Amino acid sequence: MTVWPIYTGTGRPHDGIQRLPAPPNWRAFDGGPALPVPDQADPGIRRRLGSQDPSAGNGRVPDEQEIQMVNAALFLRRPLLVTGRPGTGKSTLAYSIAKELKLGPVLHWPITSRSTLLEGLYRYDAIGLLREENLRQLRARASADVAPAANNLLPPADSASLTADIGRHLRLGPLGTSLLPYSRPRVLLIDEIDKSDIDLPNDLLNVFEEGEYQIDELARLPEEAGPVQVMTADPGGHAEIRRGHARCLAFPFVLLTSNGEREFPPAFLRRCLRLDLQPPGQGQVEAIVTAHLGPEAAATAERLVHEFLDRRTRSEVTTDQLLNAIYLATSGSRYKDRSPEEVASLEDVASAVMRPLSGTE
């Protein structure tokens, strides 16, 4: 039976992930008990890929190098660092992989200059917990008819209520959720890692290497407290954390995007596979337009597509600018229902939307 490739780039969902071989021993993890991957539809797939039909293929067809590097990252259980100009489809690739391999909703972590490792792992609302405990104490006093001036203290909450209270105020981030012991890998998109603080790539090294992390607030609970149910980054999702420790079973498919605005330390690069994504060619551009706006829009906006491709050779314009331009030019009544003057006016506006990002051509 043919195993390679698991990811084919067609965008049509299949169960090929079940053929994925066991990881090399240096990338094997033993977290548990195993959790099922959420099967709810990802709202980002339609926006990113454009297809109305979840069983249909993607607008953007990946080239052979993309397919090979995605499969290499899957087989080796290593993060994939994707670089390229804005609008080349770096983030979209994560949604394409999640859709085709049926790996659940993409866990999206958009990076800013203030992003920290702890933010990606989890957030703990200690103030909210304190307020809730104060309200509990006030209600208990009122129900027991305890005078406000009394000095006797109420008994502390039992272990069960303590763990429930903490769990309601602790939410795992995208990175923390991806490292739960899922039976199949989740897709984690770490978007624009080059915009991060200089220390974040190095802070990620141990997490990528060990596939685990600790939640100190839960590790300090008494032994009799038992597992704590916390919220995850999935809408309405929950998971149990035992003794404050989380360890993956299937290492997530981690896709990091970069616009090439900075260099990364060698130790970080050593733990990643790298892919330089090229701008889509004419056939890919036409397929993207068809997927998002339909075949009629693609046929009537041929001039704008050629103008976009011509501008791209001289300056920096992106595919989403082209989609905006075509939407403006083809929205409302169709070209054939307009006068030549209206068509010319709309196409002038559409051309202005494709202004180069650098400001000049």
JOPE-V139486 format. One record per run of one state. SS is the DSSP state (a for helix, b for strand, c for the rest). FROM is the first residue (numbers start at 0). TO is the last residue. If there is no record, write none. Layout:
BEGIN
[[SS & FROM & TO] [SS & FROM & TO]]
END
This chain:
BEGIN
[[c & 0 & 14] [a & 15 & 18] [c & 19 & 23] [a & 24 & 26] [c & 27 & 33] [b & 34 & 34] [c & 35 & 41] [a & 42 & 48] [c & 49 & 62] [a & 63 & 75] [c & 76 & 77] [b & 78 & 82] [c & 83 & 88] [a & 89 & 100] [c & 101 & 105] [b & 106 & 109] [c & 110 & 115] [a & 116 & 120] [b & 121 & 123] [c & 124 & 124] [a & 125 & 142] [c & 143 & 157] [a & 158 & 166] [c & 167 & 168] [b & 169 & 171] [c & 172 & 172] [a & 173 & 177] [c & 178 & 180] [b & 181 & 181] [c & 182 & 185] [b & 186 & 190] [c & 191 & 191] [a & 192 & 194] [c & 195 & 198] [a & 199 & 209] [c & 210 & 210] [b & 211 & 213] [c & 214 & 214] [a & 215 & 218] [c & 219 & 221] [a & 222 & 224] [c & 225 & 226] [b & 227 & 230] [c & 231 & 236] [b & 237 & 241] [c & 242 & 243] [b & 244 & 246] [c & 247 & 251] [b & 252 & 257] [c & 258 & 264] [a & 265 & 269] [c & 270 & 270] [b & 271 & 275] [c & 276 & 280] [a & 281 & 292] [c & 293 & 293] [a & 294 & 299] [c & 300 & 300] [a & 301 & 311] [c & 312 & 317] [a & 318 & 329] [c & 330 & 333] [a & 334 & 336] [c & 337 & 338] [a & 339 & 352] [c & 353 & 360]]
END
